[in-house]
Amino acid sequence: MAFDAHLEALKRKHMAVSNAVEEAQRAPGIDDLKVATMKKEKLRLKEEIVRLTA
């Protein structure tokens, strides 16, 4: 059960970061470094999700 909860938490965090990236990209005067950092975090989360479900 703890595994399922951990996986769901990762998926929720991935979705939150994804939404934050989209919102940041629409904002005027966005800091490209901040967006790049968020994208790296999003990718890291996605890779962790894939690793756990493979």
All heavy atoms as atom14 arrays in JSON, in Angstrom:
{
  "sequence": "MAFDAHLEALKRKHMAVSNAVEEAQRAPGIDDLKVATMKKEKLRLKEEIVRLTA",
  "atom14_mask": [
    [1, 1, 1, 1, 1, 1, 1, 1, 0, 0, 0, 0, 0, 0],
    [1, 1, 1, 1, 1, 0, 0, 0, 0, 0, 0, 0, 0, 0],
    [1, 1, 1, 1, 1, 1, 1, 1, 1, 1, 1, 0, 0, 0],
    [1, 1, 1, 1, 1, 1, 1, 1, 0, 0, 0, 0, 0, 0],
    [1, 1, 1, 1, 1, 0, 0, 0, 0, 0, 0, 0, 0, 0],
    [1, 1, 1, 1, 1, 1, 1, 1, 1, 1, 0, 0, 0, 0],
    [1, 1, 1, 1, 1, 1, 1, 1, 0, 0, 0, 0, 0, 0],
    [1, 1, 1, 1, 1, 1, 1, 1, 1, 0, 0, 0, 0, 0],
    [1, 1, 1, 1, 1, 0, 0, 0, 0, 0, 0, 0, 0, 0],
    [1, 1, 1, 1, 1, 1, 1, 1, 0, 0, 0, 0, 0, 0],
    [1, 1, 1, 1, 1, 1, 1, 1, 1, 0, 0, 0, 0, 0],
    [1, 1, 1, 1, 1, 1, 1, 1, 1, 1, 1, 0, 0, 0],
    [1, 1, 1, 1, 1, 1, 1, 1, 1, 0, 0, 0, 0, 0],
    [1, 1, 1, 1, 1, 1, 1, 1, 1, 1, 0, 0, 0, 0],
    [1, 1, 1, 1, 1, 1, 1, 1, 0, 0, 0, 0, 0, 0],
    [1, 1, 1, 1, 1, 0, 0, 0, 0, 0, 0, 0, 0, 0],
    [1, 1, 1, 1, 1, 1, 1, 0, 0, 0, 0, 0, 0, 0],
    [1, 1, 1, 1, 1, 1, 0, 0, 0, 0, 0, 0, 0, 0],
    [1, 1, 1, 1, 1, 1, 1, 1, 0, 0, 0, 0, 0, 0],
    [1, 1, 1, 1, 1, 0, 0, 0, 0, 0, 0, 0, 0, 0],
    [1, 1, 1, 1, 1, 1, 1, 0, 0, 0, 0, 0, 0, 0],
    [1, 1, 1, 1, 1, 1, 1, 1, 1, 0, 0, 0, 0, 0],
    [1, 1, 1, 1, 1, 1, 1, 1, 1, 0, 0, 0, 0, 0],
    [1, 1, 1, 1, 1, 0, 0, 0, 0, 0, 0, 0, 0, 0],
    [1, 1, 1, 1, 1, 1, 1, 1, 1, 0, 0, 0, 0, 0],
    [1, 1, 1, 1, 1, 1, 1, 1, 1, 1, 1, 0, 0, 0],
    [1, 1, 1, 1, 1, 0, 0, 0, 0, 0, 0, 0, 0, 0],
    [1, 1, 1, 1, 1, 1, 1, 0, 0, 0, 0, 0, 0, 0],
    [1, 1, 1, 1, 0, 0, 0, 0, 0, 0, 0, 0, 0, 0],
    [1, 1, 1, 1, 1, 1, 1, 1, 0, 0, 0, 0, 0, 0],
    [1, 1, 1, 1, 1, 1, 1, 1, 0, 0, 0, 0, 0, 0],
    [1, 1, 1, 1, 1, 1, 1, 1, 0, 0, 0, 0, 0, 0],
    [1, 1, 1, 1, 1, 1, 1, 1, 0, 0, 0, 0, 0, 0],
    [1, 1, 1, 1, 1, 1, 1, 1, 1, 0, 0, 0, 0, 0],
    [1, 1, 1, 1, 1, 1, 1, 0, 0, 0, 0, 0, 0, 0],
    [1, 1, 1, 1, 1, 0, 0, 0, 0, 0, 0, 0, 0, 0],
    [1, 1, 1, 1, 1, 1, 1, 0, 0, 0, 0, 0, 0, 0],
    [1, 1, 1, 1, 1, 1, 1, 1, 0, 0, 0, 0, 0, 0],
    [1, 1, 1, 1, 1, 1, 1, 1, 1, 0, 0, 0, 0, 0],
    [1, 1, 1, 1, 1, 1, 1, 1, 1, 0, 0, 0, 0, 0],
    [1, 1, 1, 1, 1, 1, 1, 1, 1, 0, 0, 0, 0, 0],
    [1, 1, 1, 1, 1, 1, 1, 1, 1, 0, 0, 0, 0, 0],
    [1, 1, 1, 1, 1, 1, 1, 1, 0, 0, 0, 0, 0, 0],
    [1, 1, 1, 1, 1, 1, 1, 1, 1, 1, 1, 0, 0, 0],
    [1, 1, 1, 1, 1, 1, 1, 1, 0, 0, 0, 0, 0, 0],
    [1, 1, 1, 1, 1, 1, 1, 1, 1, 0, 0, 0, 0, 0],
    [1, 1, 1, 1, 1, 1, 1, 1, 1, 0, 0, 0, 0, 0],
    [1, 1, 1, 1, 1, 1, 1, 1, 1, 0, 0, 0, 0, 0],
    [1, 1, 1, 1, 1, 1, 1, 1, 0, 0, 0, 0, 0, 0],
    [1, 1, 1, 1, 1, 1, 1, 0, 0, 0, 0, 0, 0, 0],
    [1, 1, 1, 1, 1, 1, 1, 1, 1, 1, 1, 0, 0, 0],
    [1, 1, 1, 1, 1, 1, 1, 1, 0, 0, 0, 0, 0, 0],
    [1, 1, 1, 1, 1, 1, 1, 0, 0, 0, 0, 0, 0, 0],
    [1, 1, 1, 1, 1, 0, 0, 0, 0, 0, 0, 0, 0, 0]
  ],
  "atom14_positions": [
    [[0.82, -1.19, 0.0], [0.0, 0.0, 0.0], [0.86, 1.26, 0.0], [0.53, 2.23, -0.64], [-0.93, -0.04, 1.22], [-1.95, 1.03, 1.21], [-3.08, 0.79, -0.19], [-4.34, 1.91, 0.23], [0.0, 0.0, 0.0], [0.0, 0.0, 0.0], [0.0, 0.0, 0.0], [0.0, 0.0, 0.0], [0.0, 0.0, 0.0], [0.0, 0.0, 0.0]],
    [[1.97, 1.23, 0.71], [2.86, 2.39, 0.75], [3.43, 2.69, -0.62], [3.63, 3.85, -0.97], [3.98, 2.16, 1.76], [0.0, 0.0, 0.0], [0.0, 0.0, 0.0], [0.0, 0.0, 0.0], [0.0, 0.0, 0.0], [0.0, 0.0, 0.0], [0.0, 0.0, 0.0], [0.0, 0.0, 0.0], [0.0, 0.0, 0.0], [0.0, 0.0, 0.0]],
    [[3.68, 1.65, -1.4], [4.19, 1.84, -2.75], [3.19, 2.62, -3.59], [3.55, 3.56, -4.3], [4.49, 0.48, -3.4], [4.87, 0.59, -4.85], [6.14, 1.01, -5.22], [3.94, 0.3, -5.84], [6.5, 1.12, -6.57], [4.28, 0.42, -7.18], [5.56, 0.82, -7.54], [0.0, 0.0, 0.0], [0.0, 0.0, 0.0], [0.0, 0.0, 0.0]],
    [[1.92, 2.22, -3.53], [0.88, 2.9, -4.3], [0.75, 4.36, -3.88], [0.6, 5.24, -4.73], [-0.47, 2.2, -4.14], [-0.49, 0.83, -4.81], [0.3, 0.61, -5.76], [-1.29, -0.02, -4.37], [0.0, 0.0, 0.0], [0.0, 0.0, 0.0], [0.0, 0.0, 0.0], [0.0, 0.0, 0.0], [0.0, 0.0, 0.0], [0.0, 0.0, 0.0]],
    [[0.83, 4.61, -2.6], [0.73, 5.98, -2.09], [1.92, 6.82, -2.57], [1.75, 7.99, -2.95], [0.67, 5.97, -0.57], [0.0, 0.0, 0.0], [0.0, 0.0, 0.0], [0.0, 0.0, 0.0], [0.0, 0.0, 0.0], [0.0, 0.0, 0.0], [0.0, 0.0, 0.0], [0.0, 0.0, 0.0], [0.0, 0.0, 0.0], [0.0, 0.0, 0.0]],
    [[3.1, 6.22, -2.57], [4.3, 6.93, -3.03], [4.18, 7.25, -4.52], [4.48, 8.37, -4.95], [5.54, 6.08, -2.75], [6.82, 6.7, -3.24], [7.31, 7.87, -2.71], [7.68, 6.31, -4.2], [8.44, 8.18, -3.35], [8.68, 7.25, -4.26], [0.0, 0.0, 0.0], [0.0, 0.0, 0.0], [0.0, 0.0, 0.0], [0.0, 0.0, 0.0]],
    [[3.72, 6.3, -5.3], [3.57, 6.49, -6.74], [2.53, 7.59, -7.02], [2.76, 8.45, -7.87], [3.16, 5.17, -7.4], [3.13, 5.15, -8.91], [4.48, 5.52, -9.5], [2.7, 3.78, -9.4], [0.0, 0.0, 0.0], [0.0, 0.0, 0.0], [0.0, 0.0, 0.0], [0.0, 0.0, 0.0], [0.0, 0.0, 0.0], [0.0, 0.0, 0.0]],
    [[1.43, 7.57, -6.31], [0.41, 8.6, -6.49], [0.93, 9.98, -6.1], [0.63, 10.98, -6.75], [-0.85, 8.26, -5.7], [-1.68, 7.18, -6.32], [-2.09, 7.47, -7.75], [-2.57, 8.59, -8.03], [-1.92, 6.59, -8.61], [0.0, 0.0, 0.0], [0.0, 0.0, 0.0], [0.0, 0.0, 0.0], [0.0, 0.0, 0.0], [0.0, 0.0, 0.0]],
    [[1.73, 10.04, -5.04], [2.33, 11.31, -4.63], [3.27, 11.84, -5.71], [3.27, 13.04, -6.0], [3.07, 11.13, -3.31], [0.0, 0.0, 0.0], [0.0, 0.0, 0.0], [0.0, 0.0, 0.0], [0.0, 0.0, 0.0], [0.0, 0.0, 0.0], [0.0, 0.0, 0.0], [0.0, 0.0, 0.0], [0.0, 0.0, 0.0], [0.0, 0.0, 0.0]],
    [[4.04, 10.96, -6.32], [4.92, 11.36, -7.41], [4.12, 11.88, -8.6], [4.48, 12.9, -9.21], [5.81, 10.19, -7.86], [6.95, 9.79, -6.94], [7.61, 8.51, -7.44], [7.97, 10.9, -6.82], [0.0, 0.0, 0.0], [0.0, 0.0, 0.0], [0.0, 0.0, 0.0], [0.0, 0.0, 0.0], [0.0, 0.0, 0.0], [0.0, 0.0, 0.0]],
    [[3.03, 11.21, -8.92], [2.19, 11.64, -10.05], [1.55, 13.0, -9.78], [1.49, 13.84, -10.67], [1.12, 10.59, -10.33], [1.67, 9.33, -10.96], [0.56, 8.32, -11.22], [1.12, 7.06, -11.85], [0.06, 6.05, -12.11], [0.0, 0.0, 0.0], [0.0, 0.0, 0.0], [0.0, 0.0, 0.0], [0.0, 0.0, 0.0], [0.0, 0.0, 0.0]],
    [[1.11, 13.21, -8.54], [0.52, 14.51, -8.19], [1.56, 15.62, -8.27], [1.28, 16.72, -8.78], [-0.1, 14.47, -6.8], [-1.45, 13.77, -6.74], [-2.14, 13.99, -5.41], [-1.33, 13.6, -4.27], [-1.28, 12.38, -3.75], [-2.0, 11.42, -4.26], [-0.53, 12.13, -2.7], [0.0, 0.0, 0.0], [0.0, 0.0, 0.0], [0.0, 0.0, 0.0]],
    [[2.76, 15.33, -7.78], [3.82, 16.34, -7.81], [4.21, 16.64, -9.26], [4.43, 17.8, -9.62], [5.03, 15.86, -7.02], [6.08, 16.92, -6.85], [7.15, 16.54, -5.84], [8.13, 17.68, -5.68], [9.15, 17.4, -4.71], [0.0, 0.0, 0.0], [0.0, 0.0, 0.0], [0.0, 0.0, 0.0], [0.0, 0.0, 0.0], [0.0, 0.0, 0.0]],
    [[4.29, 15.62, -10.1], [4.61, 15.8, -11.52], [3.57, 16.71, -12.17], [3.91, 17.62, -12.92], [4.67, 14.44, -12.21], [4.96, 14.53, -13.67], [3.96, 14.58, -14.62], [6.13, 14.62, -14.36], [4.49, 14.68, -15.81], [5.82, 14.69, -15.7], [0.0, 0.0, 0.0], [0.0, 0.0, 0.0], [0.0, 0.0, 0.0], [0.0, 0.0, 0.0]],
    [[2.29, 16.46, -11.88], [1.22, 17.28, -12.46], [1.31, 18.72, -11.96], [1.13, 19.66, -12.73], [-0.15, 16.68, -12.11], [-1.3, 17.44, -12.73], [-1.27, 17.53, -14.54], [-1.61, 15.84, -14.95], [0.0, 0.0, 0.0], [0.0, 0.0, 0.0], [0.0, 0.0, 0.0], [0.0, 0.0, 0.0], [0.0, 0.0, 0.0], [0.0, 0.0, 0.0]],
    [[1.63, 18.9, -10.7], [1.75, 20.25, -10.14], [2.91, 21.01, -10.79], [2.78, 22.19, -11.13], [1.95, 20.18, -8.62], [0.0, 0.0, 0.0], [0.0, 0.0, 0.0], [0.0, 0.0, 0.0], [0.0, 0.0, 0.0], [0.0, 0.0, 0.0], [0.0, 0.0, 0.0], [0.0, 0.0, 0.0], [0.0, 0.0, 0.0], [0.0, 0.0, 0.0]],
    [[4.03, 20.34, -10.97], [5.18, 20.98, -11.62], [4.86, 21.28, -13.08], [5.2, 22.35, -13.58], [6.45, 20.1, -11.49], [7.59, 20.67, -12.31], [6.87, 19.97, -10.03], [0.0, 0.0, 0.0], [0.0, 0.0, 0.0], [0.0, 0.0, 0.0], [0.0, 0.0, 0.0], [0.0, 0.0, 0.0], [0.0, 0.0, 0.0], [0.0, 0.0, 0.0]],
    [[4.17, 20.37, -13.74], [3.77, 20.58, -15.13], [2.89, 21.82, -15.25], [3.09, 22.66, -16.14], [3.03, 19.34, -15.65], [2.64, 19.54, -16.98], [0.0, 0.0, 0.0], [0.0, 0.0, 0.0], [0.0, 0.0, 0.0], [0.0, 0.0, 0.0], [0.0, 0.0, 0.0], [0.0, 0.0, 0.0], [0.0, 0.0, 0.0], [0.0, 0.0, 0.0]],
    [[1.92, 21.94, -14.37], [1.05, 23.11, -14.37], [1.82, 24.39, -14.09], [1.57, 25.43, -14.7], [-0.09, 22.94, -13.37], [-1.07, 21.86, -13.78], [-1.17, 21.5, -14.95], [-1.78, 21.33, -12.81], [0.0, 0.0, 0.0], [0.0, 0.0, 0.0], [0.0, 0.0, 0.0], [0.0, 0.0, 0.0], [0.0, 0.0, 0.0], [0.0, 0.0, 0.0]],
    [[2.77, 24.32, -13.17], [3.58, 25.49, -12.83], [4.44, 25.93, -14.02], [4.6, 27.12, -14.27], [4.47, 25.19, -11.63], [0.0, 0.0, 0.0], [0.0, 0.0, 0.0], [0.0, 0.0, 0.0], [0.0, 0.0, 0.0], [0.0, 0.0, 0.0], [0.0, 0.0, 0.0], [0.0, 0.0, 0.0], [0.0, 0.0, 0.0], [0.0, 0.0, 0.0]],
    [[4.97, 24.97, -14.76], [5.78, 25.28, -15.95], [4.9, 25.98, -16.99], [5.29, 27.01, -17.54], [6.41, 24.0, -16.55], [6.97, 24.26, -17.93], [7.51, 23.48, -15.63], [0.0, 0.0, 0.0], [0.0, 0.0, 0.0], [0.0, 0.0, 0.0], [0.0, 0.0, 0.0], [0.0, 0.0, 0.0], [0.0, 0.0, 0.0], [0.0, 0.0, 0.0]],
    [[3.73, 25.43, -17.24], [2.83, 26.03, -18.23], [2.44, 27.45, -17.82], [2.44, 28.36, -18.65], [1.58, 25.18, -18.39], [1.84, 23.87, -19.11], [0.59, 23.0, -19.21], [-0.52, 23.54, -19.06], [0.75, 21.8, -19.42], [0.0, 0.0, 0.0], [0.0, 0.0, 0.0], [0.0, 0.0, 0.0], [0.0, 0.0, 0.0], [0.0, 0.0, 0.0]],
    [[2.13, 27.64, -16.56], [1.75, 28.97, -16.07], [2.93, 29.94, -16.18], [2.76, 31.09, -16.6], [1.28, 28.87, -14.62], [0.76, 30.17, -14.07], [0.23, 30.03, -12.67], [-0.42, 29.01, -12.37], [0.46, 30.96, -11.87], [0.0, 0.0, 0.0], [0.0, 0.0, 0.0], [0.0, 0.0, 0.0], [0.0, 0.0, 0.0], [0.0, 0.0, 0.0]],
    [[4.1, 29.49, -15.83], [5.29, 30.35, -15.88], [5.61, 30.77, -17.31], [6.01, 31.9, -17.56], [6.48, 29.63, -15.25], [0.0, 0.0, 0.0], [0.0, 0.0, 0.0], [0.0, 0.0, 0.0], [0.0, 0.0, 0.0], [0.0, 0.0, 0.0], [0.0, 0.0, 0.0], [0.0, 0.0, 0.0], [0.0, 0.0, 0.0], [0.0, 0.0, 0.0]],
    [[5.41, 29.86, -18.25], [5.71, 30.17, -19.64], [4.73, 31.19, -20.22], [5.07, 31.91, -21.15], [5.7, 28.89, -20.49], [6.89, 28.02, -20.2], [6.89, 26.73, -20.99], [5.84, 26.14, -21.25], [8.06, 26.26, -21.36], [0.0, 0.0, 0.0], [0.0, 0.0, 0.0], [0.0, 0.0, 0.0], [0.0, 0.0, 0.0], [0.0, 0.0, 0.0]],
    [[3.54, 31.27, -19.67], [2.57, 32.26, -20.13], [2.77, 33.62, -19.48], [2.26, 34.62, -19.97], [1.14, 31.77, -19.83], [0.69, 30.64, -20.72], [-0.79, 30.39, -20.57], [-1.17, 30.05, -19.2], [-1.34, 28.83, -18.72], [-1.15, 27.8, -19.52], [-1.7, 28.62, -17.49], [0.0, 0.0, 0.0], [0.0, 0.0, 0.0], [0.0, 0.0, 0.0]],
    [[3.51, 33.66, -18.38], [3.71, 34.91, -17.65], [4.7, 35.81, -18.39], [5.69, 35.33, -18.95], [4.23, 34.62, -16.25], [0.0, 0.0, 0.0], [0.0, 0.0, 0.0], [0.0, 0.0, 0.0], [0.0, 0.0, 0.0], [0.0, 0.0, 0.0], [0.0, 0.0, 0.0], [0.0, 0.0, 0.0], [0.0, 0.0, 0.0], [0.0, 0.0, 0.0]],
    [[4.44, 37.11, -18.4], [5.38, 38.03, -19.04], [6.66, 38.16, -18.21], [6.62, 38.12, -16.97], [4.62, 39.35, -19.1], [3.61, 39.24, -18.01], [3.27, 37.78, -17.87], [0.0, 0.0, 0.0], [0.0, 0.0, 0.0], [0.0, 0.0, 0.0], [0.0, 0.0, 0.0], [0.0, 0.0, 0.0], [0.0, 0.0, 0.0], [0.0, 0.0, 0.0]],
    [[7.78, 38.28, -18.89], [9.05, 38.49, -18.19], [9.51, 37.3, -17.37], [10.1, 37.46, -16.31], [0.0, 0.0, 0.0], [0.0, 0.0, 0.0], [0.0, 0.0, 0.0], [0.0, 0.0, 0.0], [0.0, 0.0, 0.0], [0.0, 0.0, 0.0], [0.0, 0.0, 0.0], [0.0, 0.0, 0.0], [0.0, 0.0, 0.0], [0.0, 0.0, 0.0]],
    [[9.23, 36.11, -17.85], [9.58, 34.9, -17.1], [11.08, 34.66, -17.12], [11.76, 34.93, -18.1], [8.82, 33.67, -17.66], [9.04, 32.45, -16.78], [9.22, 33.4, -19.08], [8.56, 32.6, -15.39], [0.0, 0.0, 0.0], [0.0, 0.0, 0.0], [0.0, 0.0, 0.0], [0.0, 0.0, 0.0], [0.0, 0.0, 0.0], [0.0, 0.0, 0.0]],
    [[11.55, 34.15, -16.03], [12.97, 33.8, -15.88], [13.2, 32.44, -16.53], [12.69, 31.42, -16.05], [13.32, 33.77, -14.39], [14.77, 33.43, -14.12], [15.55, 33.34, -15.09], [15.12, 33.25, -12.94], [0.0, 0.0, 0.0], [0.0, 0.0, 0.0], [0.0, 0.0, 0.0], [0.0, 0.0, 0.0], [0.0, 0.0, 0.0], [0.0, 0.0, 0.0]],
    [[13.95, 32.42, -17.61], [14.19, 31.17, -18.35], [14.9, 30.13, -17.5], [14.65, 28.93, -17.64], [15.0, 31.44, -19.61], [14.21, 32.21, -20.65], [12.96, 32.14, -20.62], [14.83, 32.88, -21.49], [0.0, 0.0, 0.0], [0.0, 0.0, 0.0], [0.0, 0.0, 0.0], [0.0, 0.0, 0.0], [0.0, 0.0, 0.0], [0.0, 0.0, 0.0]],
    [[15.77, 30.56, -16.61], [16.47, 29.62, -15.74], [15.5, 28.92, -14.79], [15.6, 27.71, -14.56], [17.56, 30.35, -14.94], [18.42, 29.48, -14.05], [19.14, 28.4, -14.85], [19.44, 30.33, -13.31], [0.0, 0.0, 0.0], [0.0, 0.0, 0.0], [0.0, 0.0, 0.0], [0.0, 0.0, 0.0], [0.0, 0.0, 0.0], [0.0, 0.0, 0.0]],
    [[14.54, 29.67, -14.29], [13.54, 29.08, -13.4], [12.71, 28.04, -14.13], [12.45, 26.96, -13.61], [12.63, 30.18, -12.84], [11.59, 29.69, -11.89], [10.77, 30.83, -11.33], [9.7, 30.29, -10.39], [8.88, 31.35, -9.83], [0.0, 0.0, 0.0], [0.0, 0.0, 0.0], [0.0, 0.0, 0.0], [0.0, 0.0, 0.0], [0.0, 0.0, 0.0]],
    [[12.3, 28.35, -15.37], [11.53, 27.4, -16.16], [12.36, 26.16, -16.46], [11.86, 25.03, -16.34], [11.03, 28.05, -17.47], [10.4, 27.02, -18.39], [10.05, 29.18, -17.18], [0.0, 0.0, 0.0], [0.0, 0.0, 0.0], [0.0, 0.0, 0.0], [0.0, 0.0, 0.0], [0.0, 0.0, 0.0], [0.0, 0.0, 0.0], [0.0, 0.0, 0.0]],
    [[13.6, 26.34, -16.8], [14.48, 25.2, -17.09], [14.63, 24.31, -15.86], [14.61, 23.08, -15.97], [15.84, 25.68, -17.57], [0.0, 0.0, 0.0], [0.0, 0.0, 0.0], [0.0, 0.0, 0.0], [0.0, 0.0, 0.0], [0.0, 0.0, 0.0], [0.0, 0.0, 0.0], [0.0, 0.0, 0.0], [0.0, 0.0, 0.0], [0.0, 0.0, 0.0]],
    [[14.76, 24.91, -14.7], [14.88, 24.16, -13.46], [13.61, 23.36, -13.17], [13.67, 22.19, -12.79], [15.19, 25.1, -12.28], [16.39, 25.8, -12.57], [15.34, 24.34, -10.98], [0.0, 0.0, 0.0], [0.0, 0.0, 0.0], [0.0, 0.0, 0.0], [0.0, 0.0, 0.0], [0.0, 0.0, 0.0], [0.0, 0.0, 0.0], [0.0, 0.0, 0.0]],
    [[12.47, 23.99, -13.4], [11.2, 23.29, -13.19], [11.04, 22.14, -14.18], [10.55, 21.07, -13.82], [10.03, 24.26, -13.32], [9.9, 25.21, -12.16], [8.35, 26.15, -12.14], [8.51, 27.16, -13.6], [0.0, 0.0, 0.0], [0.0, 0.0, 0.0], [0.0, 0.0, 0.0], [0.0, 0.0, 0.0], [0.0, 0.0, 0.0], [0.0, 0.0, 0.0]],
    [[11.47, 22.34, -15.42], [11.39, 21.28, -16.42], [12.27, 20.09, -16.05], [11.9, 18.94, -16.26], [11.76, 21.8, -17.8], [10.68, 22.65, -18.43], [11.08, 23.1, -19.82], [9.97, 23.84, -20.53], [10.33, 24.22, -21.89], [0.0, 0.0, 0.0], [0.0, 0.0, 0.0], [0.0, 0.0, 0.0], [0.0, 0.0, 0.0], [0.0, 0.0, 0.0]],
    [[13.44, 20.37, -15.5], [14.34, 19.29, -15.07], [13.7, 18.5, -13.94], [13.8, 17.27, -13.88], [15.68, 19.85, -14.64], [16.54, 20.3, -15.8], [17.86, 20.87, -15.32], [18.65, 21.43, -16.49], [19.88, 22.07, -16.07], [0.0, 0.0, 0.0], [0.0, 0.0, 0.0], [0.0, 0.0, 0.0], [0.0, 0.0, 0.0], [0.0, 0.0, 0.0]],
    [[13.05, 19.21, -13.0], [12.37, 18.53, -11.9], [11.22, 17.68, -12.43], [11.02, 16.55, -11.99], [11.85, 19.56, -10.9], [11.04, 18.98, -9.77], [11.81, 18.07, -8.83], [13.04, 17.99, -8.92], [11.16, 17.42, -7.99], [0.0, 0.0, 0.0], [0.0, 0.0, 0.0], [0.0, 0.0, 0.0], [0.0, 0.0, 0.0], [0.0, 0.0, 0.0]],
    [[10.49, 18.21, -13.39], [9.39, 17.46, -14.01], [9.91, 16.19, -14.66], [9.34, 15.11, -14.49], [8.69, 18.36, -15.02], [7.54, 17.7, -15.73], [6.92, 18.65, -16.75], [5.96, 17.92, -17.65], [5.46, 18.74, -18.73], [0.0, 0.0, 0.0], [0.0, 0.0, 0.0], [0.0, 0.0, 0.0], [0.0, 0.0, 0.0], [0.0, 0.0, 0.0]],
    [[11.01, 16.29, -15.4], [11.61, 15.13, -16.05], [12.11, 14.12, -15.02], [11.91, 12.91, -15.18], [12.76, 15.57, -16.95], [13.49, 14.45, -17.69], [12.54, 13.67, -18.59], [14.65, 15.02, -18.5], [0.0, 0.0, 0.0], [0.0, 0.0, 0.0], [0.0, 0.0, 0.0], [0.0, 0.0, 0.0], [0.0, 0.0, 0.0], [0.0, 0.0, 0.0]],
    [[12.72, 14.6, -13.95], [13.2, 13.71, -12.9], [12.04, 12.92, -12.29], [12.13, 11.71, -12.08], [13.93, 14.5, -11.8], [14.58, 13.61, -10.75], [15.0, 14.39, -9.53], [13.89, 14.93, -8.78], [13.09, 14.22, -7.97], [13.27, 12.92, -7.82], [12.11, 14.8, -7.31], [0.0, 0.0, 0.0], [0.0, 0.0, 0.0], [0.0, 0.0, 0.0]],
    [[10.93, 13.61, -12.03], [9.76, 12.94, -11.48], [9.21, 11.9, -12.46], [8.86, 10.79, -12.06], [8.68, 13.96, -11.14], [8.97, 14.86, -9.95], [8.01, 16.04, -9.92], [8.92, 14.08, -8.66], [0.0, 0.0, 0.0], [0.0, 0.0, 0.0], [0.0, 0.0, 0.0], [0.0, 0.0, 0.0], [0.0, 0.0, 0.0], [0.0, 0.0, 0.0]],
    [[9.13, 12.28, -13.74], [8.62, 11.35, -14.75], [9.51, 10.1, -14.84], [9.0, 8.98, -14.92], [8.56, 12.06, -16.12], [7.97, 11.22, -17.2], [6.52, 10.94, -16.95], [5.9, 10.2, -18.11], [4.49, 9.96, -17.91], [0.0, 0.0, 0.0], [0.0, 0.0, 0.0], [0.0, 0.0, 0.0], [0.0, 0.0, 0.0], [0.0, 0.0, 0.0]],
    [[10.81, 10.3, -14.82], [11.72, 9.15, -14.87], [11.55, 8.26, -13.66], [11.61, 7.02, -13.77], [13.17, 9.64, -14.98], [13.49, 10.22, -16.34], [14.85, 10.87, -16.42], [15.48, 11.15, -15.37], [15.3, 11.13, -17.55], [0.0, 0.0, 0.0], [0.0, 0.0, 0.0], [0.0, 0.0, 0.0], [0.0, 0.0, 0.0], [0.0, 0.0, 0.0]],
    [[11.32, 8.84, -12.51], [11.11, 8.05, -11.27], [9.82, 7.25, -11.38], [9.76, 6.08, -11.01], [11.08, 8.97, -10.06], [10.87, 8.26, -8.75], [12.06, 7.43, -8.29], [13.15, 7.5, -8.91], [11.92, 6.71, -7.29], [0.0, 0.0, 0.0], [0.0, 0.0, 0.0], [0.0, 0.0, 0.0], [0.0, 0.0, 0.0], [0.0, 0.0, 0.0]],
    [[8.77, 7.87, -11.91], [7.49, 7.18, -12.09], [7.67, 6.01, -13.04], [7.2, 4.89, -12.76], [6.42, 8.17, -12.6], [6.06, 9.17, -11.5], [5.16, 7.41, -13.06], [5.26, 10.37, -12.0], [0.0, 0.0, 0.0], [0.0, 0.0, 0.0], [0.0, 0.0, 0.0], [0.0, 0.0, 0.0], [0.0, 0.0, 0.0], [0.0, 0.0, 0.0]],
    [[8.34, 6.24, -14.15], [8.56, 5.17, -15.14], [9.4, 4.05, -14.53], [9.1, 2.87, -14.71], [9.23, 5.74, -16.41], [9.72, 4.63, -17.32], [8.27, 6.66, -17.15], [0.0, 0.0, 0.0], [0.0, 0.0, 0.0], [0.0, 0.0, 0.0], [0.0, 0.0, 0.0], [0.0, 0.0, 0.0], [0.0, 0.0, 0.0], [0.0, 0.0, 0.0]],
    [[10.42, 4.42, -13.79], [11.28, 3.41, -13.17], [10.49, 2.53, -12.2], [10.67, 1.31, -12.15], [12.43, 4.09, -12.42], [13.46, 3.13, -11.85], [14.54, 3.85, -11.06], [14.05, 4.44, -9.83], [13.81, 3.76, -8.69], [13.99, 2.46, -8.68], [13.38, 4.38, -7.62], [0.0, 0.0, 0.0], [0.0, 0.0, 0.0], [0.0, 0.0, 0.0]],
    [[9.59, 3.15, -11.43], [8.83, 2.39, -10.45], [7.74, 1.52, -11.07], [7.35, 0.5, -10.49], [8.21, 3.33, -9.42], [9.18, 4.03, -8.48], [8.46, 5.07, -7.64], [9.89, 3.02, -7.6], [0.0, 0.0, 0.0], [0.0, 0.0, 0.0], [0.0, 0.0, 0.0], [0.0, 0.0, 0.0], [0.0, 0.0, 0.0], [0.0, 0.0, 0.0]],
    [[7.25, 1.92, -12.24], [6.17, 1.16, -12.87], [6.66, 0.15, -13.9], [5.87, -0.61, -14.44], [5.14, 2.11, -13.53], [5.81, 2.94, -14.48], [4.42, 2.95, -12.51], [0.0, 0.0, 0.0], [0.0, 0.0, 0.0], [0.0, 0.0, 0.0], [0.0, 0.0, 0.0], [0.0, 0.0, 0.0], [0.0, 0.0, 0.0], [0.0, 0.0, 0.0]],
    [[7.95, 0.18, -14.19], [8.49, -0.75, -15.2], [8.68, -2.13, -14.64], [8.74, -2.41, -13.51], [9.83, -0.23, -15.72], [0.0, 0.0, 0.0], [0.0, 0.0, 0.0], [0.0, 0.0, 0.0], [0.0, 0.0, 0.0], [0.0, 0.0, 0.0], [0.0, 0.0, 0.0], [0.0, 0.0, 0.0], [0.0, 0.0, 0.0], [0.0, 0.0, 0.0]]
  ]
}
